Amino acid sequence: MKSKGRFVGQRWWSIRGLPSVFLLCLFFFLAGLFGSTLISHQDVQLLTVRPRSRVLESVEEFDVLPNGDTGEHSLTSIPFQVLSWFPRALYFPNFATIEQCQGIIKMAKADLKPSSLALRKGETAENTKGIRTSSGMFISASEDKTGILDLIEEKIAKATMIPRTHGEVNFI
């Protein structure tokens, strides 16, 4: 009789126990999976929702550190907005004043030349004259007697953290 009882117990485990353990494991796995995705989505939403920034958030006074030979003795703030990270595009409001822009246009108008084309075999500048309608010129800050390009280049160097000596001449 003992052997019969053991057989019945083993059979009961194999018939009812194994599927119930499997179903319980499956239930807890799915509950954990869906529960973790719900929690992680809430965390992402909390991180991505930012309060609207105000134009003037606060005015703070900072202690200025001693500057090196090539540094500046004052703090500089250049406001900007990230338009896109991929591709990277930034917007700098009021980077140049209207007067500075008008001065650059006035300076460049005298020396504007039609943009050149990379001609293919058989093409000449005459038969492609109507294709290219833009014009431009290269000018460096040292050629500018008004000093406008000097100020713009200095501001670009501050915003990009790249020295002016690493830049190229301006194309207008």
N, C-alpha and C positions, 0 to 999 in steps of 0.2 A: 503494500500500500504506500509505503514511503516513496517508492520510485514513481508511482502513479501521481502522487501529490506534487512531487518535484516537476514532473513533466507538465502538469497543469499550470504550475506557477511560471515556468519558463515560457510556456505557450502564451499565457496571459500577457507577460511582459512583451513578448515579440509581437503580439497582435494589437494590444491597446497602449502599452507604455511607450514604445518607440515612436509611433506617429504623434502621440500627444506631446512628447518632449520635442520632437521636430517642429510641431506647430507652435509650441510656446517659444522656442528659439527664433523662429521666423517672425512671430508677432513682436517680440522685443527688439529684434533687429530692425524691422520696419518702423516701429515706434521711435527708436533712437535715430534712425536716418531722417525721417520726416521732422521729428522734433528738433534736431540739430539744424536742419535747413531753415526752419522757421525762425529759430533764435539767431542764426547767422544773418538772415535777411533783415531782421530788426536792427542788428548791430550795424550793418552796412548803411541802412537808411538813417540811423542816428549820426553816423559819421559824415554822410554826404550832404545832409541838410544843414545849411549854414544860415545864420541870421543875416538879413540884408545889411550890408555895410552902409554906413552913413558917410557923407562927403567929408565931414570933419569928425573923426571919432574922438580924438583927445589931443590935447596939447601937453606934451611932456618936455621937461627940461632934462637934458643928458649932460653928464660930465664929459668933456672933451679930453681925450688922451693925447699925450705928446706925440707929434707926428715925426716921421722920418724925413730924410732929405727930399724925397719925391712925393711925400704925402701932403695933405691939406690940413690947415689949422682949424677948420670948422666942419660941422656936420652938413651933409647934403641929402636932400630927399627928392627923388624923382618919382612921381606917381605913375603907375602903369596898370594895365589890365591885361590878363592873360586871355586872349581870344581863343586860342587852341594850343594844346600841347603837342598834338600830332596832326599835321605839321605845326611846328612851333610858330606862333604868331602873337605878337604883343602890340598893344596900343598904348602910346604915350600921349596923353592929352596935352595940348598946348606945348609941344616939344619945341616948336619955333613960333615966334609971333608972326602976325600978318605982315608987319613991317619988314621983318627979316626975310620972309618968303618973297615979298614984292622986290626987295633989294637984290636978292639972288636972281630973280627973273629978269630984272632990268640989266644986271651985270652980264647975264648970259645971252640976251637977245642979240647983241652986236656980233657975237662970234658963233652963232648956231650954224651948223652944217648938216646937210641931209645925211641920214644914217647910211653907212655903206652896207653893201650886200656881198655875200659870198656867192660869186658868179659860177654857174656851171659851164660846161663846155658849150661853146656856141653862143653864149649870152654876152651882151655888152652892157655897159652902164646906160647907154642911150635907149636900148629896147626894153629895159627894166625900170625906166625912170618913174612910171606911174605906179609901180608895185609898192614901193616903200615911201610912206608919207611922213614918217617921223624924222625929227632932227634933234641934235644934241651936241654937247661939247664937254670936254674934260677941263677941269680947272682945279688947281690946288689952293689951299688956304694961303700959301705964301704969295700967290698971284692976286689975291683979293685985297684991294687997298682999303675997303670999308671995315674989314675985320669980322664980317658976319660969318663967313665960313669957318673962321678960327673959333668963334664961340660955339657954332654947331658941332664942329669936330670935337671940341672939348667936352661938350655934353654927351655926344655919342660914346666917347671914351669912358666917361663916368658910368653911363648906363650899361655898357657891355663889359666893363672891367678889362678892356683891351687897350693897351697904350696907343696913343695917336701915331707913334712911329711905325706901328704894325699895319696901319690903314693904307688905303690907296687914295688916289686923287678922286675928286667928286665928279660924277657924270650928271650933267644937267640937261 
